[in-house]
Amino acid sequence: MRINIALALTSAVFMMTWVTSFVSVIFHSMPVIIPDFILSDFPASDLFFIAIIELLSITSFFGSLLFLLEARKTLSRWYLAVPLCISLSVFVITNVLVYFSGKPFLGDPISAVEALWITMLALLSPCSVLFFLSSDGHDGSKNVYIVVSSATSIFSIFFLLLALREVSKWSSIEAVLLPLALYWTILMPAIGVCFVSKAAMYRENDNIQES
């Protein structure tokens, strides 16, 4: 049961666009008071966006950590989940740095911290492939999870290389906003759905420790 919960929690960060969009709609008509000294250098929309992403990132990090603690007891390839846990921990730290950077989020010029943020965001997908491989067992949907996360990983690596090239050349990501939007709104949530599905379908007797 704990692994099911861990998998559900890990999905949180992959749903960031859907969650931020939903929360934005909910709070759009509600007054939100933010101290002026915070808004002096950081737009309210950026502050709100990063704060939600940080909350989701922390949730996913603790989910992946809980998965590791429980998976060590039952899964022979639990260590394949370590890269995602590490990536999420770095992503959490990077969110804090972006939060306190004092500049519009992903505004020109792109800072080194934002370049790291984009890198960690892109690496979440390939790390997810390893995560799903850590619990092969007899889950009939395993291949679907791996195919979806692998396809997303190919796109994310392509996007990362393109984004870093544009950032180094123009100090801007304007040229890659379309693939970034695709990655955010469709591909990452697809992986999130895989985690939720895995959480719903996971049975401990499907994964037997190979000693």
N, C-alpha and C positions, 0 to 999 in steps of 0.2 A: 504493500500500500504506500509506503514511503517513496518508493521509486516512481510510482504513478504521480504522486504529488510533485516530486522533483522534476519530472518531465514536463508537467503542466506549468510549473514556475519558470522553467528554462525557456519556454516559448515566449515569455513576456516581451523581451527586447525585439524579437522578430516581428511583433505586431505594432511596433512603435508608430507607424504612420496611421494605421487604423485607430489606435487608441488616442493619439493626439488630435486626430480629426474629430473623433467622437466627443472628446472632452472639450474641444474648442466650440463645438456646436452647443454643448450643454451650458458652457459658461459665457457664451457670446452675449446673451441677454442679461447676464448677472453681473453686478458691479464687483470688480476685484480691485482692492486697494493695495498698491505696492508703494513702499516708501520712495520719495523723490530721489534720495541719494543713490538708490539702486538703479533707477531709470536714467540717471544723468548721462551714463555712458553706454547703457545696454538697453535696447528697445524691449518693451514689455513682451511683445510676441516672441522674441528670441529667448528671453528669460523663461517664459512659460514653456516653450518648446523643449529647451535643454533640461529644465527641471523635471518634466515628464519623462524624457528619455533616460535621465539619471535614475529615476525611481524604477523604471522598467529594467534598466541595466543591473541595478542592485538586486532586484527580484530574480532575474535570470542567473546572476552570479551565485546567489545562495541556492537556487535550484540545482545548478550544475555541481555545486559543492556537496549538496545533500545526495545527489545521484552518485558521486564518487564514493562517498562514505558508505552508502548502501551497496553499490555495485561491487565493491571489493569483496563482499561476502558471497556473492553468487555468480559473478561474471568473470570469465577467464581473461577477457580482453578489456577490462575496465579502464586500463591505462590510456586507451585510445580517446577517452573522454577528457583527458587532462588538457590538451591544447585549447579546447573550447572554454574550459574553466579559466585558464590563464588569460586567454584573449578577452574574456568578459571582465576579469579583474583589471586589466590594462584599460579597457574601454571605460570602466567606471572612473578610474583616475583621470583619464583624458577628458571625460565630461566635466569633471570638477575644474580642470585647467581651462577648458573652453568657457565655462560658466563665469570664471573670474578674469577672463582675458580683457574685458572692457571694450570689445569691438563688436560690431554687428556680425552675427553668425554667418560664416562663409562669405562675408563681404570682402571686397578687394581692399588691400591685397590679402591673399590667403596666408595665414601664419603657419609656423612649423607645427604648432599644436593642432591646428585644424587639419593639416596634412596628415598628422598622426591619427587624428579622429577618423578621417576618410579611410586610411589604411586599415585600422582596426575594424571598422564597419564592414569593409570588403572581406576581411579574413574570417569573419564569423561564419560565412557560408562553407568554405573548405573545412573549417574546424568542425562544422556540423556533420559533414560526411563521415569523419572519423568517429564522431559521437555515435551516430547510428550504427556504424560498424562494430562498436564496442558491445552491442547487445544483439548479436545475430539470431540465436535461438531458433525457434520454429514459427516466428511471427510471419504470416503470409504476406503482410504489407511491407516487410523490410525492404524488399527490392524497390518498391515505390518510393519510400523515404530516401533511399540512396540515389535513385535516379533523379528525383526532384532536387535534392541538395547538390548533387554533382553538376547538374545542368546550371543551377544557380551559381555554383562556384566558378564554372567556366566563364559565365558572364561577369561575375564580380571581379575576377582577376583581369579580364579584358578592360573592365571599367576602371579598375585601379591603375593599371598601366597608362591608360588614356588620361585619367585625371591627373596623375603625377607628372605626366609629360606636359599637360596644359598648364599646371601650376608652376612648374619650373620655367616654362617658356613665357607665360603671360601673367603669372601670379593671379590667376583667376580660374574658376571652374565653370564659367558661363557656357563654354563650348560642350560641357558634358552634363548639363542640367537635365537633358532628356533621358539619357541612360541612368542617371542618378534617380530621377523620378520613377522610372520603370523598376529599378532595383528596390527602392523604398516601398512603393505602393503595391507591387505585385509579387516580385520574387522572394523578398524576405518574408512577407506574410505567408507565402506558400510553404516555406520551411516551418514557420510557426504553426501552421495547421498540421504539418507532419508531426511535430512534437505533441500537440494536443491529441491527435489521433493515436499516437504511440502511447500516450498516458492513459487513454481510454481502453486500449486493447492489451496493454501489457499484463502478462501473468507471470508470476515468478517461476512457475514450473516450465515455462517456455524457454528459460535460459538456465541451463544446468552447468555448474562449475566443472570445467575440464581440468582435472588435476594431473 
